[in-house]
């Protein structure tokens, strides 16, 4: 690079990819400047605190503790991670409820898992066999396997329609935000491995503690908030304010849509489709379920309450003392405004948890139209990260839809810059 060592590498976007890239560069002694259009770091990983003291993550999100990238970089002790119990409580199409746990994590619960009414004995033995198989493969091997869509994969490997509809659609449909299971099967195996080997957890004080931990490791003044970028010309970054900045190199770490706007002449691919979700938060004075720390998933058709988490059962500081915080996820597009959706959800929840649910306090609704990039079968898990000399991109849209991919691509860009 021709610039002096004092010229910073400019990273556009303070989400997980950009902050990861900045951390690795800073560790190596390279000056960095992170530009963020929003009022805080985190990108899609944000938490709001209400006047009453509820902590509302912007969309239901968990941290998979065995993600290789988060293990490389995050301090779990500082985050005070609180784990969900392995498994799920499932509401079946006929209204019955059952629990499926991970038999490798809780061997004594294997018998109840095998006898639960969500599929055949052969189905459950296939789950056990898959769990054992993914443990013998590395994460990268799983991601590199040729892929079809998850639904085709499940059918080709012999699972019945009963267990597909009662478990795989509601559970992995919640992970993908895609109950049609059109997401790539190699990503399914990768995610399955994370659930088998690790925990799904949340920081004690909200999901935004994750990006804030990374931001706190950077030098004072190296992150500029509320600083939107208008254009990039070579090593010059022009801000929306009209100010221009010189960079040793530029890293575009925004989401795919913003990257496409900043890089209109790039021949590389950007996402054209997104998974959307809506997260509705309620508060209750009394919990209708015991504090078992299980995610509730809904296999019943024609409902809008797809996944329910009693978040404060897992992390008590998410709610003020004596209150229960309930997160309700609805995937896809419903064509309903907030008031209509809330009304429909109350009825779904009343059938599921009892009539008191109609009186739960509605706290806030988050509509997230670009929650995850679509990742279809056959799409490669790695796309080019270097766009031109001294110009790079990173983010989960360049790989596969997860926090791990965002962080992996941020690290890979930092390594490429340090090697140049």
C-alpha positions in Angstrom: 0.0 0.0 0.0 1.3 3.4 -0.9 -0.3 5.3 2.0 1.7 6.0 5.1 1.2 3.8 8.1 -0.7 6.6 9.8 -3.5 6.5 7.1 -6.3 4.3 8.5 -8.0 1.5 6.8 -11.6 2.7 6.6 -14.3 0.2 7.4 -17.8 1.2 6.4 -20.3 -0.4 8.8 -20.1 -1.2 12.5 -22.0 -4.4 12.4 -20.4 -7.7 13.4 -18.4 -8.1 10.2 -17.0 -4.6 10.3 -16.2 -4.7 14.0 -14.5 -8.1 13.7 -12.4 -6.9 10.8 -11.4 -3.8 12.8 -10.5 -5.9 15.9 -8.1 -8.1 13.9 -6.5 -5.1 12.2 -6.1 -3.2 15.5 -4.5 -6.3 17.1 -1.9 -6.3 14.3 -1.1 -2.6 14.9 -3.0 -1.2 11.9 -4.9 2.1 12.3 -8.6 1.8 11.6 -11.6 4.1 11.3 -15.1 2.6 11.4 -17.9 4.7 9.9 -21.4 3.8 11.0 -24.6 5.5 9.7 -26.7 4.5 12.8 -26.6 5.9 16.3 -24.9 2.8 17.8 -22.8 -0.2 16.8 -24.2 -3.6 16.0 -26.0 -3.4 12.7 -28.8 -6.0 13.0 -27.5 -7.0 16.5 -29.2 -4.3 18.6 -31.1 -4.1 21.9 -33.5 -1.4 23.1 -34.3 -0.7 26.8 -37.8 0.5 27.6 -38.5 3.0 30.4 -39.9 0.1 32.5 -36.6 -1.7 32.2 -37.4 -4.4 29.6 -34.5 -5.3 27.3 -35.8 -5.9 23.7 -33.5 -7.4 21.2 -34.4 -6.2 17.7 -35.7 -9.6 16.6 -35.3 -12.8 18.5 -31.6 -13.7 18.3 -29.3 -16.2 20.0 -25.6 -16.8 20.1 -24.5 -20.3 19.2 -21.7 -20.9 21.7 -19.8 -23.3 19.4 -19.6 -21.0 16.4 -15.9 -21.1 15.7 -15.6 -17.4 15.0 -17.2 -16.3 18.2 -15.0 -18.7 20.2 -12.0 -17.0 18.6 -12.9 -13.5 19.5 -15.6 -13.1 22.2 -15.1 -13.2 26.0 -18.1 -15.3 27.2 -17.4 -14.4 30.8 -17.9 -10.7 30.3 -21.1 -11.4 28.3 -22.5 -13.5 31.2 -24.1 -15.8 28.7 -27.4 -17.4 29.7 -28.3 -20.6 27.8 -31.6 -21.9 26.6 -32.1 -25.6 27.5 -31.3 -27.9 24.7 -34.4 -28.9 22.8 -37.8 -27.4 22.3 -41.4 -27.6 23.5 -43.6 -28.2 20.5 -47.2 -27.4 20.0 -48.5 -30.0 17.5 -51.1 -29.4 14.8 -53.8 -31.1 16.9 -53.1 -28.9 19.9 -51.1 -31.4 21.9 -47.8 -30.3 23.3 -44.6 -32.4 23.6 -40.9 -31.8 24.3 -38.0 -32.9 22.2 -34.5 -32.7 23.8 -31.1 -33.4 22.5 -30.4 -37.0 23.5 -26.6 -36.5 23.2 -26.8 -33.6 25.6 -29.3 -35.2 28.0 -29.0 -39.0 27.6 -31.6 -39.7 30.4 -34.2 -37.9 28.3 -33.6 -40.0 25.2 -36.5 -42.3 26.1 -39.1 -39.6 26.3 -37.7 -38.1 23.0 -38.1 -41.4 21.3 -41.7 -41.8 22.5 -42.9 -38.3 21.9 -45.6 -38.0 19.1 -43.6 -36.0 16.6 -42.5 -38.7 14.2 -41.8 -42.4 13.9 -39.1 -44.3 15.8 -37.1 -44.5 12.6 -37.3 -40.7 12.3 -35.8 -40.2 15.7 -33.1 -42.7 15.2 -32.2 -40.8 12.0 -31.9 -37.6 14.1 -29.6 -39.5 16.5 -27.5 -40.8 13.6 -27.2 -37.3 12.0 -26.2 -35.9 15.4 -23.4 -38.4 15.6 -22.3 -37.9 12.0 -22.0 -34.1 12.1 -19.9 -34.4 15.2 -17.3 -36.3 13.1 -17.1 -33.6 10.4 -15.6 -30.2 10.7 -17.7 -27.0 10.2 -15.9 -26.2 7.0 -16.4 -29.8 5.7 -20.1 -29.5 6.3 -20.4 -26.1 4.6 -18.4 -27.3 1.6 -20.6 -30.3 0.9 -22.7 -30.1 -2.3 -26.1 -28.9 -1.3 -29.7 -29.1 -2.3 -32.6 -27.4 -0.4 -33.2 -28.6 3.2 -36.7 -30.0 2.4 -35.4 -32.2 -0.4 -32.5 -33.3 1.7 -34.8 -34.4 4.5 -37.0 -36.4 2.2 -34.1 -38.0 0.4 -32.7 -39.1 3.7 -35.9 -40.8 4.7 -37.5 -38.6 7.3 -41.3 -38.8 7.3 -43.6 -35.9 6.4 -44.9 -36.1 10.0 -41.6 -35.1 11.6 -40.8 -32.6 8.8 -44.0 -30.8 9.6 -44.0 -31.2 13.3 -40.3 -30.5 14.0 -38.1 -29.5 11.1 -40.4 -26.8 9.6 -41.2 -25.0 12.9 -37.7 -25.4 14.5 -35.3 -24.9 11.6 -37.9 -22.7 9.8 -37.3 -20.4 12.8 -33.6 -20.5 12.4 -33.8 -19.8 8.7 -36.9 -17.6 8.9 -38.0 -20.0 6.1 -40.7 -22.5 7.0 -40.6 -23.8 3.5 -37.1 -25.1 4.2 -35.7 -23.9 0.9 -32.4 -22.9 2.5 -29.3 -24.9 1.5 -28.9 -28.3 3.1 -25.2 -27.8 3.8 -26.2 -24.9 6.1 -28.7 -27.2 7.7 -26.0 -29.7 8.7 -23.7 -26.9 9.9 -26.5 -25.4 12.1 -27.5 -28.9 13.3 -23.9 -29.4 14.5 -24.0 -26.2 16.5 -27.2 -27.3 18.3 -25.7 -30.7 19.0 -22.4 -29.5 20.3 -23.1 -26.1 21.9 -25.7 -23.9 23.6 -28.0 -21.3 22.2 -27.5 -18.4 24.6 -28.1 -14.7 25.1 -25.9 -12.2 27.0 -27.3 -11.3 30.4 -27.9 -7.6 29.3 -29.0 -8.1 25.7 -27.7 -9.2 22.4 -26.1 -5.8 21.7 -23.5 -6.6 24.4 -21.8 -8.7 21.7 -20.9 -5.9 19.3 -20.3 -3.5 22.1 -17.7 -5.8 23.5 -15.8 -5.7 20.2 -16.3 -1.9 19.9 -14.8 -1.3 23.4 -11.5 -3.0 22.3 -10.9 -0.4 19.6 -9.1 2.9 20.3 -11.1 5.9 21.4 -12.2 7.9 18.3 -11.9 5.0 15.9 -15.6 4.6 15.5 -17.7 7.5 14.1 -21.5 7.0 14.6 -24.2 8.8 12.6 -21.7 9.1 9.7 -23.3 7.9 6.5 -21.1 7.4 3.5 -22.2 8.8 0.1 -19.6 7.3 -2.2 -16.2 5.6 -2.7 -13.7 6.7 -5.3 -10.5 4.7 -5.1 -9.0 5.4 -1.7 -11.2 8.4 -1.1 -14.4 8.0 1.0 -17.0 10.8 0.7 -19.4 11.3 3.5 -23.0 12.4 3.1 -22.0 15.6 4.9 -19.6 16.4 2.1 -16.4 15.6 4.1 -13.8 13.5 2.3 -11.5 11.0 4.0 -8.4 9.3 2.7 -7.9 5.6 3.4 -5.0 3.1 3.1 -7.8 0.7 2.0 -11.6 0.6 2.2 -13.7 -2.3 3.5 -17.4 -2.2 2.8 -18.9 -4.0 5.8 -22.6 -3.0 5.4 -25.4 -5.3 4.6 -25.7 -6.4 1.0 -28.2 -3.8 -0.2 -26.2 -0.9 1.1 -23.0 -2.4 -0.4 -24.7 -2.6 -3.8 -25.6 1.1 -3.5 -22.0 2.0 -2.7 -20.5 -0.3 -5.3 -22.8 0.2 -8.3 -20.1 -0.8 -10.9 -19.1 -4.0 -9.1 -19.6 -7.2 -11.2 -19.8 -9.3 -8.0 -23.1 -10.6 -6.7 -25.2 -9.0 -4.0 -28.4 -10.4 -2.4 -31.6 -9.8 -4.3 -33.9 -11.5 -1.8 -34.2 -11.4 1.9 -35.9 -13.4 4.7 -38.2 -11.2 6.8 -39.5 -11.6 10.3 -41.5 -9.8 12.8 -40.8 -9.9 16.5 -43.6 -8.9 18.9 -42.8 -8.4 22.6 -45.4 -8.9 25.4 -45.1 -8.6 29.2 -47.0 -10.7 31.7 -47.3 -10.3 35.5 -47.3 -14.1 35.8 -45.7 -16.7 33.5 -48.1 -19.3 32.1 -45.4 -21.9 31.9 -42.7 -23.1 34.2 -39.3 -21.6 33.8 -37.8 -24.6 31.9 -35.8 -22.3 29.6 -37.1 -24.1 26.5 -38.0 -22.4 23.2 -41.6 -22.9 22.3 -42.2 -23.7 18.6 -45.6 -24.0 16.9 -46.2 -26.7 14.4 -49.9 -25.9 14.0 -50.8 -24.5 10.5 -52.4 -21.2 9.8 -51.0 -19.5 12.9 -48.9 -16.4 13.3 -47.2 -17.1 16.6 -44.5 -19.3 15.1 -41.9 -19.3 17.9 -42.2 -18.1 21.5 -39.4 -17.5 23.9 -40.0 -16.6 27.6 -36.8 -14.6 27.5 -36.6 -13.5 31.1 -36.8 -17.1 32.2 -33.4 -17.5 30.6 -31.9 -14.1 31.3 -33.7 -12.5 34.3 -32.3 -9.0 33.6 -34.3 -8.8 30.4 -37.3 -7.9 32.5 -37.9 -5.8 35.7 -38.5 -7.8 38.9 -41.8 -9.6 39.0 -42.5 -9.3 35.3 -42.1 -11.9 32.5 -40.8 -10.9 29.0 -42.3 -12.9 26.1 -40.8 -12.7 22.5 -43.1 -13.9 19.7 -41.7 -14.4 16.2 -43.7 -14.4 13.0 -41.8 -15.3 9.8 -42.5 -14.1 6.3 -44.9 -11.4 5.1 -48.4 -11.3 6.6 -49.7 -8.1 5.1 -50.9 -6.9 8.5 -50.3 -3.7 10.3 -49.1 -3.7 13.9 -52.5 -3.5 15.5 -53.9 -6.3 13.3 -51.0 -8.6 13.9 -51.1 -8.0 17.7 -54.8 -8.9 17.7 -54.2 -12.1 15.8 -51.3 -13.0 18.0 -53.3 -12.6 21.2 -55.8 -15.1 19.9 -53.1 -17.6 18.9 -51.4 -17.2 22.3 -54.6 -17.5 24.2 -55.2 -20.9 22.6 -51.7 -21.9 23.3 -51.1 -20.5 26.8 -54.5 -19.7 28.2 -57.0 -16.8 28.1 -54.8 -14.6 30.3 -52.6 -14.1 27.2 -55.2 -11.8 25.8 -54.4 -9.4 28.6 -50.6 -9.5 28.2 -49.1 -6.0 27.8 -47.9 -5.3 24.3 -44.5 -3.7 24.5 -43.2 -3.2 21.0 -43.2 -4.8 17.5 -40.2 -5.0 15.3 -40.7 -5.5 11.5 -37.4 -6.7 10.0 -37.8 -6.9 6.2 -34.1 -7.7 5.7 -33.3 -10.1 8.6 -31.3 -12.7 6.7 -30.1 -13.0 3.1 -31.7 -15.9 1.2 -29.3 -18.8 0.9 -30.6 -21.3 -1.6 -29.3 -24.8 -2.3 -26.4 -24.8 -4.7 -25.1 -21.4 -3.7 -21.4 -21.5 -2.8 -20.6 -20.8 0.9 -17.8 -18.4 -0.1 -18.0 -15.4 -2.5 -15.1 -13.1 -3.5 -14.2 -10.6 -0.8 -11.7 -8.4 -2.7 -13.4 -6.1 -5.2 -10.4 -4.2 -6.5 -7.0 -3.1 -5.3 -7.4 -1.8 -1.7 -11.2 -2.4 -1.8 -12.9 -5.3 0.0 -16.3 -6.3 1.3 -17.4 -8.6 4.1 -20.7 -9.7 5.6 -22.9 -12.7 5.9 -24.4 -12.1 2.5 -21.0 -13.0 1.0 -21.1 -16.5 2.6 -24.1 -18.0 4.5 -26.8 -16.3 6.7 -25.3 -16.3 10.2 -23.4 -14.4 12.8 -20.5 -16.8 12.3 -20.3 -15.9 8.6 -20.3 -12.2 9.3 -17.4 -12.6 11.7 -15.5 -15.1 9.5 -15.6 -12.8 6.4 -14.5 -9.8 8.6 -11.5 -11.8 9.8 -10.7 -13.1 6.3 -10.6 -9.5 5.0 -8.4 -8.4 7.8 -6.0 -11.3 7.1 -5.9 -10.4 3.4 -5.1 -6.8 4.2 -2.4 -7.7 6.6 -0.9 -10.0 4.0 -0.9 -7.4 1.2 
